[in-house]
Amino acid sequence: MDLKKRIQSKEGYVAHFTKTPFTLQEKTRKLCQSHDQDPDNKEILQTLFGTCCDHVNIAPGFHCDYGFNIHFDGFCVINYNCVILDTSPVHIGNGVFIGPNVSIACAGHGVFPAQEKKE
């Protein structure tokens, strides 16, 4: 299974610092920066996210790992400085309001020495 499919799977993905797919994140960083400059441009959000409708409003300061793993099921408002670490699929329902400075983190790291050495 290639890395992008692994990240999109329901099994989850644990990134090791030395194996982090930075090339997948480069496009995402540029899209987030473009969104900060033009937050009303819905085309940027359509390109960034896996699923997104015109009723998704995101204030500047939004950051995510990949974007393609974030899916909106309808109307959503996200306030300033939201971070979504989408190393696994994230589904945000209809009628959701997310406050300022919220982090949604699927990412994690091992807390036991034996976990750090696993592939």
N, C-alpha and C positions, 0 to 999 in steps of 0.2 A: 504494500500500500504506500503510495507516495505521501510526502509530508503534508501537503495541503489536504488531502483526503483524510489523513489521520487526525488532523486538527479539527476538521469538520465533523468527525464521527462522534457518536454519543459516548464512546469509550473514554473520552477526555485525552488530554495531551499534557505531559509534563516536560517542559523545556529544560534542557541542560544548557548552561551558559555557553559552553563551547559548541553546542549544536543548534543554537537559536537561528531560525531562518530569517536573518535580517533582510534578505532580498524581498521576502513577502511583505515586510513592514515598510519598505521605502515608499511604495506607492500610497500606502495608508497615511503615512506622515504628511506627504504632500497634499493629499486630499483634505486632511484635517486642517492644515494651514490655509488652504484655499477657502475652506468653510469659514474659518475665522475672519478672513478678508471679505467674504460675501455670504453672510449667514442666511440670506433669503433665496439663494440659488439652490433649488430643489434637485437639479441635475447632479450636483456634487454628492448629495446624500444618496441619490439613486445609484451612483457609481460606487460609493463607499460601502454601502450595506448589502447584505445578502437579500433582504426583503425590506422594502420601504415604500410607503405611499406618500401622497402629497400632504397628508395631515400630520406629518412628523415635523416638529419644530424644535431645533436644538440651538441653544444660546452659545456664543463663542467660548472657547476654552475647552472644547471637547477633545478627548484623546481616546484612542483604542489601539489594540495590538494589530488586528487584521481587518476588521470591518466586515468581511464577507461572512463572518460567523454571527453577526448581529441581525436579528429578524424582528421587524415591527409588524404587529397584527392589526394595526389601525391607528387611531388618533393617539398621539403622545407628545408631551411637552417635557423637554429636558432643560433644566436651568444651567447657569454658568458653571464651568469647571468640572464637568462630569468626566470620569474615567471608567471605561469598560475594558477590562482585560479579557478579551474573548478568545482564549486558547481552547475553549470548548464552545459549542453553540449556545447563544443567549437569545431567548425569545421574550419579547416585551409585548404584553397584551394590549388590548384596545382600551382607551380611556385612562392611560397611565400618566401621572405627573411625577417627575423625579426632581427633587430639590437641588439647591446649589451645593457644590463640593461633594457630590456623592460618588463613591467608588463601588463598582460591581466587579468583583474579581473571581474569575474562574481559575486564574493562574495561582500556582502555589509552588512550594519547594519542599523537599524532604526535610524532616525535622530530626531524623535519626541518622547517624553516620552510615548505616548500611543502605539507606535509601539513596543517599547522595552518589553512591558508586554504581547503582544499577544503570543499565542501558535504557 
